[in-house]
Amino acid sequence: GAVSIQRGRQKRRRSQANPQHRSDSSSMARSKSPAARGGRGKAGTPGTGSGGRAGRTASPSKAVKRASSSERQGGSKRSKALVALPFVDFAPVATWRDDMKVLSAMWFGKIAGESHQDKLESFYKDQAELYDGYRQRMLHARTPMMSRLMVQPDRKGKVVWVDLGGGTGANVEYMGDAIAAGWFEKVVVLDLTPSLCQVAEARAQAKWPKVMEVVCGDACDEKDTRLPAAGTCDIVTISYALVMIPDWKAAVANALRLLRPGGHLCVCDFTLLPEKGQWEIAQRFWKATFATDHVHLSVEHREHLKTVTAPVYEETGFGGLPYVPPFLRAGWYAYIGRKQL
């Protein structure tokens, strides 16, 4: 007993003489905690790899601060901190009857036609008017992306934004306050589907006729003169469209062509998330399910975006679909990359 007491006293004296040792030990202990290992905490559902929680994993304010810091570190030419454009949430209302009409068109509508445009039109023509209300509940990555659109503060009144594959123009609703505040010089929504473009045109004429333009065209077409000139756009978004474009790398290249040096390419879509523990059988299920509607999931989309832009922000998660059992959740991502100077 005396020996133990003596050893204890010696240990305390050594600890008091070397406070750095105590600090290092506590740091090592903290590094072993779940939060220090990446904040995983409890394991998520293996089938979805949700990390115990679905939906967004970062707040808009934190993401904006991180992105602004990243831009400042990009060199003296990018020393000004970016500002987040005013954001307003968009939540269209849909009735049960509306949903049934959409589901009927999706389940029983025949996808036909020679060209890619014909196939898209055959799929969307009977659901275009109800498109937004139904899909708002399954396109979980749009809000994280749209709430983080950022520009240089001296660009107010001159911001040019192109939304490739913009469908009905619903993304513009998120920027309603920014348009009212005079941030945008021009907003161009491009989509290949005529019926969706008709809805977008009606939205433009009703709300923002002096700012919003609609182009029915191909996101891959670099020769489309209806788009802004190369190197003049501050922001290009591709929202839930890349997975439906056969030559999707051409669409990304076209987006980069349109962007000003330092401009932001913002992409959100469905994806596979093996790095978040999504089972291989779940990946196969979602790939096969989406492929029936010519939606092709792949991790290659995200990998390619990171090679052609400087990553500013990325977020991934799992989200449910209307009238689908809650344990079946599809992977999604939101990505913002900067065009290199």
C-alpha positions as CSV (number, residue, x, y, z in Angstrom):
1,G,0.0,0.0,0.0
2,A,2.8,2.4,0.9
3,V,4.6,1.6,-2.4
4,S,1.4,2.4,-4.4
5,I,0.9,5.7,-2.5
6,Q,4.6,6.7,-3.2
7,R,4.2,5.9,-6.9
8,G,1.0,7.9,-7.1
9,R,2.8,10.9,-5.6
10,Q,5.7,10.6,-8.1
11,K,3.2,10.4,-11.0
12,R,1.4,13.6,-9.9
13,R,4.7,15.5,-9.4
14,R,5.8,14.5,-13.0
15,S,2.4,15.6,-14.4
16,Q,2.6,19.0,-12.6
17,A,6.1,19.5,-13.9
18,N,5.1,18.8,-17.5
19,P,1.6,20.4,-18.2
20,Q,2.2,19.7,-21.9
21,H,2.0,16.0,-21.2
22,R,-1.5,16.5,-19.8
23,S,-2.6,18.5,-22.8
24,D,-1.3,15.9,-25.2
25,S,-3.0,13.1,-23.3
26,S,-6.3,14.8,-23.3
27,S,-6.0,15.6,-27.0
28,M,-5.3,12.0,-27.8
29,A,-8.3,11.0,-25.7
30,R,-10.5,13.5,-27.6
31,S,-9.2,12.2,-30.9
32,K,-10.6,8.8,-30.0
33,S,-14.1,10.1,-29.6
34,P,-16.8,9.5,-32.3
35,A,-17.0,13.3,-33.0
36,A,-13.3,13.6,-33.6
37,R,-13.4,10.6,-36.0
38,G,-15.8,12.4,-38.2
39,G,-18.8,13.0,-36.1
40,R,-20.4,9.7,-37.0
41,G,-21.8,8.9,-33.5
42,K,-24.1,5.9,-33.8
43,A,-24.0,3.8,-36.9
44,G,-26.7,4.5,-39.4
45,T,-28.9,2.1,-41.2
46,P,-26.6,-0.2,-43.2
47,G,-29.0,-0.4,-46.1
48,T,-28.9,3.3,-46.7
49,G,-25.7,4.4,-45.0
50,S,-27.5,7.3,-43.5
51,G,-25.2,7.9,-40.6
52,G,-28.2,7.8,-38.4
53,R,-29.7,10.8,-40.0
54,A,-31.1,11.7,-43.4
55,G,-31.2,15.1,-45.1
56,R,-28.8,18.0,-44.9
57,T,-25.6,17.7,-42.8
58,A,-24.5,21.3,-42.8
59,S,-26.2,24.6,-42.3
60,P,-26.2,27.2,-45.1
61,S,-24.5,29.8,-42.9
62,K,-21.6,27.4,-42.1
63,A,-21.3,26.4,-45.7
64,V,-21.2,30.0,-46.9
65,K,-18.4,30.8,-44.3
66,R,-16.4,27.8,-45.5
67,A,-16.8,28.7,-49.1
68,S,-15.9,32.3,-48.5
69,S,-12.8,31.2,-46.7
70,S,-11.9,28.9,-49.5
71,E,-12.3,31.7,-52.1
72,R,-10.1,34.0,-50.0
73,Q,-7.3,31.4,-50.0
74,G,-7.5,31.2,-53.7
75,G,-5.0,34.1,-54.2
76,S,-4.9,37.8,-54.2
77,K,-7.1,38.1,-57.3
78,R,-9.9,36.4,-55.3
79,S,-9.3,38.2,-52.0
80,K,-12.8,39.6,-51.7
81,A,-15.2,37.4,-49.6
82,L,-18.2,36.2,-51.6
83,V,-21.7,37.1,-50.5
84,A,-24.6,34.7,-50.5
85,L,-27.5,35.7,-52.7
86,P,-30.8,36.2,-50.9
87,F,-32.6,32.9,-50.7
88,V,-36.3,32.2,-50.3
89,D,-37.7,28.7,-49.8
90,F,-40.0,27.3,-52.4
91,A,-42.7,24.8,-51.4
92,P,-45.4,24.3,-54.0
93,V,-48.6,22.6,-52.8
94,A,-49.9,19.4,-54.4
95,T,-53.1,17.6,-53.7
96,W,-53.5,13.8,-53.5
97,R,-55.3,13.9,-56.8
98,D,-52.4,15.9,-58.4
99,D,-50.0,13.2,-57.2
100,M,-52.1,10.4,-58.6
101,K,-52.0,12.1,-62.0
102,V,-48.3,12.4,-61.9
103,L,-47.8,8.8,-60.7
104,S,-50.2,7.6,-63.5
105,A,-48.1,9.4,-66.1
106,M,-44.9,8.0,-64.6
107,W,-46.1,4.4,-64.3
108,F,-48.2,4.0,-67.4
109,G,-46.9,6.6,-69.8
110,K,-45.0,5.2,-72.7
111,I,-41.5,6.6,-73.3
112,A,-41.1,6.7,-77.1
113,G,-39.5,8.6,-79.9
114,E,-36.4,8.7,-82.1
115,S,-34.5,11.5,-80.5
116,H,-33.6,12.1,-76.8
117,Q,-35.9,15.2,-76.9
118,D,-38.8,13.1,-78.2
119,K,-38.3,10.6,-75.4
120,L,-38.2,13.3,-72.8
121,E,-41.3,15.0,-74.2
122,S,-43.3,11.7,-74.2
123,F,-42.4,11.2,-70.5
124,Y,-43.1,14.7,-69.3
125,K,-45.9,16.1,-71.5
126,D,-48.8,14.6,-69.3
127,Q,-47.2,15.8,-66.0
128,A,-45.6,19.1,-66.8
129,E,-48.2,21.3,-65.2
130,L,-48.0,19.2,-61.9
131,Y,-44.2,18.6,-62.1
132,D,-43.1,21.0,-59.3
133,G,-45.6,20.0,-56.6
134,Y,-44.7,16.3,-56.8
135,R,-41.0,16.5,-57.3
136,Q,-40.3,19.0,-54.6
137,R,-40.7,16.2,-52.1
138,M,-38.1,14.0,-53.7
139,L,-35.4,16.5,-55.0
140,H,-33.8,16.9,-51.6
141,A,-30.5,18.4,-52.8
142,R,-32.0,21.5,-54.5
143,T,-32.4,23.5,-51.3
144,P,-28.9,22.9,-50.0
145,M,-27.5,24.0,-53.4
146,M,-29.7,26.9,-54.1
147,S,-29.3,28.4,-50.6
148,R,-25.5,28.6,-51.3
149,L,-25.3,30.6,-54.5
150,M,-22.6,33.1,-54.0
151,V,-21.0,36.0,-56.0
152,Q,-18.6,38.8,-55.7
153,P,-20.3,41.8,-54.0
154,D,-19.3,44.2,-56.7
155,R,-21.3,42.1,-59.2
156,K,-24.7,43.3,-57.9
157,G,-26.9,44.2,-60.9
158,K,-24.6,42.4,-63.3
159,V,-25.0,38.7,-62.2
160,V,-25.7,36.3,-65.1
161,W,-27.0,32.9,-64.2
162,V,-27.7,30.0,-66.5
163,D,-29.8,27.0,-65.3
164,L,-29.0,24.1,-67.7
165,G,-31.7,21.4,-67.7
166,G,-33.8,23.9,-65.7
167,G,-37.2,22.2,-66.5
168,T,-40.1,24.4,-65.4
169,G,-37.8,27.1,-64.1
170,A,-38.7,26.3,-60.5
171,N,-35.1,27.0,-59.3
172,V,-35.7,30.7,-60.1
173,E,-38.3,30.8,-57.4
174,Y,-35.5,30.4,-54.8
175,M,-33.9,33.5,-56.1
176,G,-37.1,35.6,-56.1
177,D,-35.8,37.9,-53.4
178,A,-32.4,38.2,-55.1
179,I,-34.1,39.3,-58.3
180,A,-36.3,41.8,-56.5
181,A,-33.1,43.2,-54.8
182,G,-31.6,43.8,-58.2
183,W,-28.7,41.3,-58.2
184,F,-29.4,39.7,-61.6
185,E,-28.9,41.2,-65.0
186,K,-30.1,38.0,-66.7
187,V,-31.4,34.5,-65.8
188,V,-31.5,32.0,-68.6
189,V,-33.3,28.6,-68.1
190,L,-32.5,26.0,-70.7
191,D,-34.3,22.7,-71.1
192,L,-34.7,20.2,-73.9
193,T,-38.3,19.3,-73.2
194,P,-40.9,21.6,-74.9
195,S,-43.7,21.0,-72.4
196,L,-41.5,21.9,-69.4
197,C,-40.2,25.0,-71.3
198,Q,-43.8,26.1,-71.7
199,V,-44.3,26.1,-68.0
200,A,-41.1,27.9,-67.5
201,E,-42.0,30.6,-70.1
202,A,-45.4,31.1,-68.3
203,R,-43.5,31.6,-65.0
204,A,-41.1,34.0,-66.6
205,Q,-43.8,36.2,-68.1
206,A,-45.9,36.2,-65.0
207,K,-43.1,37.1,-62.5
208,W,-39.8,38.2,-64.1
209,P,-40.3,39.1,-67.8
210,K,-37.4,41.6,-67.8
211,V,-34.9,39.2,-66.2
212,M,-35.8,35.6,-67.0
213,E,-35.4,34.0,-70.4
214,V,-36.3,30.5,-71.5
215,V,-34.4,28.5,-74.1
216,C,-35.7,25.2,-75.4
217,G,-32.4,23.6,-76.4
218,D,-29.6,21.1,-75.7
219,A,-27.4,21.6,-72.6
220,C,-24.5,20.1,-74.6
221,D,-24.8,22.5,-77.6
222,E,-21.9,25.0,-77.4
223,K,-23.1,26.7,-80.6
224,D,-26.5,27.8,-79.3
225,T,-26.4,31.6,-79.7
226,R,-29.4,32.0,-77.4
227,L,-27.1,31.4,-74.5
228,P,-24.9,34.1,-73.0
229,A,-21.5,34.5,-74.5
230,A,-18.7,32.3,-73.3
231,G,-16.9,33.5,-70.2
232,T,-19.7,35.8,-69.1
233,C,-21.7,33.8,-66.5
234,D,-21.3,34.1,-62.8
235,I,-23.3,31.0,-62.0
236,V,-24.3,27.9,-63.9
237,T,-26.5,25.4,-62.2
238,I,-27.4,21.8,-63.3
239,S,-30.2,20.5,-61.0
240,Y,-31.3,16.9,-61.3
241,A,-30.5,16.8,-65.0
242,L,-27.0,15.4,-65.3
243,V,-28.2,11.9,-64.7
244,M,-30.6,12.2,-67.7
245,I,-28.1,13.6,-70.2
246,P,-26.4,10.9,-72.4
247,D,-23.3,12.9,-73.0
248,W,-23.2,14.5,-69.6
249,K,-19.5,15.4,-69.7
250,A,-20.3,17.6,-72.7
251,A,-22.9,19.4,-70.6
252,V,-20.3,20.0,-67.9
253,A,-17.9,21.3,-70.5
254,N,-20.5,23.7,-71.9
255,A,-21.2,25.0,-68.4
256,L,-17.5,25.7,-67.8
257,R,-17.3,27.4,-71.2
258,L,-20.1,29.8,-70.1
259,L,-18.6,30.6,-66.7
260,R,-16.4,33.6,-66.0
261,P,-13.0,32.7,-64.4
262,G,-13.8,32.1,-60.8
263,G,-17.5,31.5,-61.5
264,H,-19.4,28.7,-59.8
265,L,-20.7,25.5,-61.3
266,C,-23.4,24.2,-59.0
267,V,-24.7,20.7,-59.5
268,C,-27.2,18.6,-57.5
269,D,-28.6,15.2,-58.4
270,F,-29.3,11.6,-57.4
271,T,-26.3,9.5,-56.8
272,L,-24.8,6.3,-55.3
273,L,-23.1,6.7,-51.9
274,P,-21.0,3.6,-51.2
275,E,-18.7,5.8,-49.0
276,K,-21.6,6.4,-46.6
277,G,-22.3,2.7,-46.2
278,Q,-24.9,2.2,-48.8
279,W,-25.1,-1.5,-49.4
280,E,-24.3,-2.8,-52.9
281,I,-27.7,-4.4,-53.2
282,A,-29.2,-0.9,-52.4
283,Q,-27.0,0.6,-55.1
284,R,-28.2,-2.0,-57.6
285,F,-31.8,-1.4,-56.7
286,W,-31.7,2.3,-57.2
287,K,-29.7,2.1,-60.4
288,A,-32.2,-0.3,-61.9
289,T,-35.2,1.6,-60.6
290,F,-34.1,4.9,-61.9
291,A,-32.9,3.4,-65.2
292,T,-36.5,2.6,-66.2
293,D,-37.0,6.3,-66.5
294,H,-33.7,6.9,-68.3
295,V,-32.1,8.2,-65.2
296,H,-28.6,6.8,-64.8
297,L,-26.9,7.0,-61.4
298,S,-23.2,6.9,-61.1
299,V,-20.4,8.0,-58.7
300,E,-18.5,9.2,-61.7
301,H,-20.5,12.4,-61.9
302,R,-19.1,13.7,-58.6
303,E,-15.6,12.4,-59.3
304,H,-15.5,14.2,-62.7
305,L,-16.8,17.5,-61.2
306,K,-14.0,17.5,-58.7
307,T,-11.4,17.1,-61.4
308,V,-12.6,20.0,-63.6
309,T,-13.4,22.5,-60.9
310,A,-11.9,23.6,-57.6
311,P,-14.2,22.2,-54.9
312,V,-15.9,24.8,-52.8
313,Y,-18.8,22.9,-51.2
314,E,-20.1,19.3,-51.2
315,E,-22.9,17.6,-49.2
316,T,-24.5,14.2,-49.5
317,G,-27.4,12.5,-47.9
318,F,-30.4,10.2,-48.3
319,G,-34.0,11.2,-49.0
320,G,-37.3,9.6,-49.4
321,L,-39.7,9.6,-52.3
322,P,-43.5,10.3,-52.2
323,Y,-45.6,7.1,-51.5
324,V,-42.4,5.0,-51.1
325,P,-41.7,3.1,-47.8
326,P,-39.6,5.4,-45.6
327,F,-36.8,2.8,-45.3
328,L,-36.2,3.2,-49.0
329,R,-34.2,6.4,-49.4
330,A,-32.2,7.4,-52.5
331,G,-28.8,9.0,-52.3
332,W,-28.3,12.6,-53.3
333,Y,-25.5,15.2,-53.6
334,A,-25.1,18.9,-53.8
335,Y,-21.8,20.2,-55.2
336,I,-20.3,23.7,-55.9
337,G,-17.0,24.1,-57.7
338,R,-15.1,27.1,-58.9
339,K,-13.8,27.5,-62.4
340,Q,-10.1,27.9,-62.3
341,L,-8.6,31.3,-63.0
